[in-house]
């Protein structure tokens, strides 16, 4: 395959991926400006003129949105702290214990990084190669 064809295929795949990732946000925003009855009956690309902003007023007045938001922040902070704690314990154990396959996993995590700043450490761990598993 020619280089230009590979680039074209890559651009098309990235554009498709971008659409798949952006479309849910677009749908959510356009749906927020519709009447309740229009959300499932009108086209996804339909935005009423004038847009319905009453939905945003309802979120803050009829629903305890602030409490839901604070609950989300609490859960996020607790989950992040727990993940950091468990990951730190696992990293310490992984560094200190002799586990079969330890070097393979270390290389899988570390040696794929071409942007590493410590080339001497890279060559020691990765066997002189810093661009993939050896």
C-alpha positions as YAML, in Angstrom:
chain: A
units: angstrom
residues:
- id: 1
  name: UNK
  ca: [0.00, 0.00, 0.00]
- id: 2
  name: UNK
  ca: [1.39, 3.38, -0.92]
- id: 3
  name: UNK
  ca: [2.19, 5.93, 1.74]
- id: 4
  name: UNK
  ca: [-0.49, 8.37, 0.57]
- id: 5
  name: UNK
  ca: [-3.11, 5.61, 0.62]
- id: 6
  name: UNK
  ca: [-2.13, 4.70, 4.18]
- id: 7
  name: UNK
  ca: [-2.43, 8.32, 5.21]
- id: 8
  name: UNK
  ca: [-5.86, 8.58, 3.57]
- id: 9
  name: UNK
  ca: [-7.07, 5.42, 5.32]
- id: 10
  name: UNK
  ca: [-5.72, 6.75, 8.62]
- id: 11
  name: UNK
  ca: [-7.51, 10.06, 8.17]
- id: 12
  name: UNK
  ca: [-10.78, 8.28, 7.35]
- id: 13
  name: UNK
  ca: [-10.45, 6.03, 10.41]
- id: 14
  name: UNK
  ca: [-9.68, 9.01, 12.65]
- id: 15
  name: UNK
  ca: [-12.65, 10.91, 11.22]
- id: 16
  name: UNK
  ca: [-14.92, 7.92, 11.91]
- id: 17
  name: UNK
  ca: [-13.55, 7.62, 15.44]
- id: 18
  name: UNK
  ca: [-14.05, 11.34, 15.98]
- id: 19
  name: UNK
  ca: [-17.68, 11.06, 14.83]
- id: 20
  name: UNK
  ca: [-18.33, 8.10, 17.14]
- id: 21
  name: UNK
  ca: [-16.90, 10.00, 20.10]
- id: 22
  name: UNK
  ca: [-18.46, 13.41, 19.40]
- id: 23
  name: UNK
  ca: [-21.94, 12.30, 18.29]
- id: 24
  name: UNK
  ca: [-23.25, 11.39, 21.78]
- id: 25
  name: UNK
  ca: [-22.36, 14.86, 23.04]
- id: 26
  name: UNK
  ca: [-24.00, 16.46, 20.03]
- id: 27
  name: UNK
  ca: [-27.13, 14.36, 20.59]
- id: 28
  name: UNK
  ca: [-27.22, 15.26, 24.29]
- id: 29
  name: UNK
  ca: [-26.89, 18.99, 23.61]
- id: 30
  name: UNK
  ca: [-29.47, 19.08, 20.79]
- id: 31
  name: UNK
  ca: [-31.89, 17.01, 22.89]
- id: 32
  name: UNK
  ca: [-31.57, 19.44, 25.79]
- id: 33
  name: UNK
  ca: [-33.01, 22.23, 23.63]
- id: 34
  name: UNK
  ca: [-36.05, 20.20, 22.49]
- id: 35
  name: UNK
  ca: [-39.48, 19.75, 24.03]
- id: 36
  name: UNK
  ca: [-39.94, 16.44, 25.83]
- id: 37
  name: UNK
  ca: [-42.22, 15.13, 23.08]
- id: 38
  name: UNK
  ca: [-39.71, 16.05, 20.34]
- id: 39
  name: UNK
  ca: [-36.73, 14.16, 21.71]
- id: 40
  name: UNK
  ca: [-37.69, 10.81, 20.17]
- id: 41
  name: UNK
  ca: [-40.05, 11.98, 17.42]
- id: 42
  name: UNK
  ca: [-37.88, 14.57, 15.66]
- id: 43
  name: UNK
  ca: [-34.59, 14.15, 13.85]
- id: 44
  name: UNK
  ca: [-31.38, 14.13, 15.83]
- id: 45
  name: UNK
  ca: [-30.27, 17.24, 13.98]
- id: 46
  name: UNK
  ca: [-33.51, 19.13, 14.68]
- id: 47
  name: UNK
  ca: [-33.18, 22.12, 17.00]
- id: 48
  name: UNK
  ca: [-36.40, 24.07, 17.58]
- id: 49
  name: UNK
  ca: [-36.45, 27.79, 16.94]
- id: 50
  name: UNK
  ca: [-36.49, 29.27, 19.49]
- id: 51
  name: UNK
  ca: [-34.62, 26.65, 21.54]
- id: 52
  name: UNK
  ca: [-36.29, 25.42, 24.72]
- id: 53
  name: UNK
  ca: [-34.23, 26.62, 27.68]
- id: 54
  name: UNK
  ca: [-36.89, 25.61, 30.20]
- id: 55
  name: UNK
  ca: [-35.18, 22.21, 30.52]
- id: 56
  name: UNK
  ca: [-32.18, 23.88, 32.15]
- id: 57
  name: UNK
  ca: [-34.43, 25.80, 34.53]
- id: 58
  name: UNK
  ca: [-36.21, 22.57, 35.48]
- id: 59
  name: UNK
  ca: [-32.93, 20.84, 36.32]
- id: 60
  name: UNK
  ca: [-32.07, 23.45, 38.93]
- id: 61
  name: UNK
  ca: [-35.58, 23.96, 40.35]
- id: 62
  name: UNK
  ca: [-37.38, 20.60, 40.22]
- id: 63
  name: UNK
  ca: [-34.43, 18.25, 40.62]
- id: 64
  name: UNK
  ca: [-31.80, 18.38, 43.35]
- id: 65
  name: UNK
  ca: [-29.05, 18.59, 40.75]
- id: 66
  name: UNK
  ca: [-26.52, 20.18, 43.09]
- id: 67
  name: UNK
  ca: [-26.77, 17.24, 45.50]
- id: 68
  name: UNK
  ca: [-26.30, 14.76, 42.62]
- id: 69
  name: UNK
  ca: [-23.25, 16.74, 41.49]
- id: 70
  name: UNK
  ca: [-21.74, 16.72, 44.99]
- id: 71
  name: UNK
  ca: [-22.35, 12.97, 45.27]
- id: 72
  name: UNK
  ca: [-20.50, 12.48, 41.99]
- id: 73
  name: UNK
  ca: [-17.56, 14.52, 43.24]
- id: 74
  name: UNK
  ca: [-17.41, 12.51, 46.48]
- id: 75
  name: UNK
  ca: [-17.46, 9.17, 44.66]
- id: 76
  name: UNK
  ca: [-14.84, 10.35, 42.17]
- id: 77
  name: UNK
  ca: [-12.46, 11.50, 44.91]
- id: 78
  name: UNK
  ca: [-12.90, 8.28, 46.91]
- id: 79
  name: UNK
  ca: [-12.46, 6.05, 43.86]
- id: 80
  name: UNK
  ca: [-9.33, 7.93, 42.76]
- id: 81
  name: UNK
  ca: [-7.81, 7.76, 46.24]
- id: 82
  name: UNK
  ca: [-8.55, 4.05, 46.51]
- id: 83
  name: UNK
  ca: [-7.06, 3.40, 43.06]
- id: 84
  name: UNK
  ca: [-3.90, 5.34, 43.91]
- id: 85
  name: UNK
  ca: [-3.51, 3.48, 47.21]
- id: 86
  name: UNK
  ca: [-3.97, 0.02, 45.69]
- id: 87
  name: UNK
  ca: [-1.73, 0.87, 42.73]
- id: 88
  name: UNK
  ca: [1.03, 2.12, 45.03]
- id: 89
  name: UNK
  ca: [0.89, -1.08, 47.08]
- id: 90
  name: UNK
  ca: [0.95, -3.21, 43.94]
- id: 91
  name: UNK
  ca: [3.88, -1.23, 42.50]
- id: 92
  name: UNK
  ca: [5.86, -1.62, 45.72]
- id: 93
  name: UNK
  ca: [5.21, -5.36, 45.82]
- id: 94
  name: UNK
  ca: [6.05, -5.69, 42.14]
- id: 95
  name: UNK
  ca: [9.35, -3.86, 42.66]
- id: 96
  name: UNK
  ca: [10.45, -5.78, 45.77]
- id: 97
  name: UNK
  ca: [9.26, -9.34, 45.08]
- id: 98
  name: UNK
  ca: [10.69, -11.85, 42.65]
- id: 99
  name: UNK
  ca: [7.70, -12.87, 40.55]
- id: 100
  name: UNK
  ca: [7.90, -15.16, 37.51]
- id: 101
  name: UNK
  ca: [7.42, -13.05, 34.39]
- id: 102
  name: UNK
  ca: [8.31, -9.82, 36.20]
- id: 103
  name: UNK
  ca: [10.75, -8.68, 33.51]
- id: 104
  name: UNK
  ca: [8.25, -9.33, 30.73]
- id: 105
  name: UNK
  ca: [5.59, -7.19, 32.39]
- id: 106
  name: UNK
  ca: [8.11, -4.48, 33.25]
- id: 107
  name: UNK
  ca: [9.18, -4.33, 29.62]
- id: 108
  name: UNK
  ca: [5.58, -4.33, 28.42]
- id: 109
  name: UNK
  ca: [4.82, -1.29, 30.55]
- id: 110
  name: UNK
  ca: [8.08, 0.61, 30.28]
- id: 111
  name: UNK
  ca: [9.90, -0.22, 27.03]
- id: 112
  name: UNK
  ca: [7.18, 0.88, 24.64]
- id: 113
  name: UNK
  ca: [7.78, 4.52, 25.57]
- id: 114
  name: UNK
  ca: [10.04, 6.31, 23.07]
- id: 115
  name: UNK
  ca: [9.77, 9.57, 24.99]
- id: 116
  name: UNK
  ca: [11.58, 8.38, 28.10]
- id: 117
  name: UNK
  ca: [14.13, 10.81, 29.50]
- id: 118
  name: UNK
  ca: [16.50, 8.26, 31.05]
- id: 119
  name: UNK
  ca: [18.12, 6.39, 28.14]
- id: 120
  name: UNK
  ca: [20.67, 4.62, 30.37]
- id: 121
  name: UNK
  ca: [17.87, 3.06, 32.43]
- id: 122
  name: UNK
  ca: [16.03, 2.23, 29.20]
- id: 123
  name: UNK
  ca: [18.99, 0.34, 27.79]
- id: 124
  name: UNK
  ca: [19.47, -1.56, 31.06]
- id: 125
  name: UNK
  ca: [15.85, -2.67, 31.40]
- id: 126
  name: UNK
  ca: [14.93, -2.94, 27.75]
- id: 127
  name: UNK
  ca: [18.11, -4.59, 26.53]
- id: 128
  name: UNK
  ca: [19.18, -1.57, 24.47]
- id: 129
  name: UNK
  ca: [15.80, -1.29, 22.77]
- id: 130
  name: UNK
  ca: [13.30, 1.36, 23.78]
- id: 131
  name: UNK
  ca: [10.67, 0.92, 21.12]
- id: 132
  name: UNK
  ca: [8.99, -2.34, 21.96]
- id: 133
  name: UNK
  ca: [9.24, -5.70, 23.66]
- id: 134
  name: UNK
  ca: [12.54, -7.46, 23.24]
...
